[in-house]
Amino acid sequence: IGRVEMNTEQGHHQWGLFEGKPWALLNGVVDADGVKRAAYAISNFVYFFEMPFKFLDAGAYAEFVGEEIIDGRTYDKVYVSFGLNVGTYPTDWYLAYFAHATGRLASLIYTSVEKSPSFVEYCATFDGYQEVDGLVIPTKVAVKMSRPIPGIRIHQWQISDIRFDGGLTEAFFSMPGSSPAKPPATMSMR
């Protein structure tokens, strides 16, 4: 379940995932071409939004690799992989760069066998950290290919208006203009 709204050169996009079914609107009109992108994008946004915390999951194996100084800043490098029965693609690996001064995830080199062969590597950067309800989260994420063709931009996004437990109902996640599925009728007897 999820919902994303954004503005691009094409206009105002609304993408959602409700009851396992993606939907997409472009400028308030059903966008059939956007449905596949919506399904992937919502899970992708959640993936990167959670990324600074994923390495704390049970089954994550983290190994400190050392320190590296980049542009005068010190980073702690940590290699992370997951056990065979953890996650959808346990063969993926991550080389995380945590800012030594803050402990925050700054960048990540990783593989994603869901979308590409294992020899393709990506680099994600995390920036614009903000505290929301006591949780410090990145608000800017940029992803580029790092191998075999460095620098190809994959996606970049910035989030705002972050609220946890905002009192949202299921109707918020259904496509505007549609009605969410009604719960099955119940019977009570006295």
Disulfide bonds with the S-S distance in Angstrom:
none
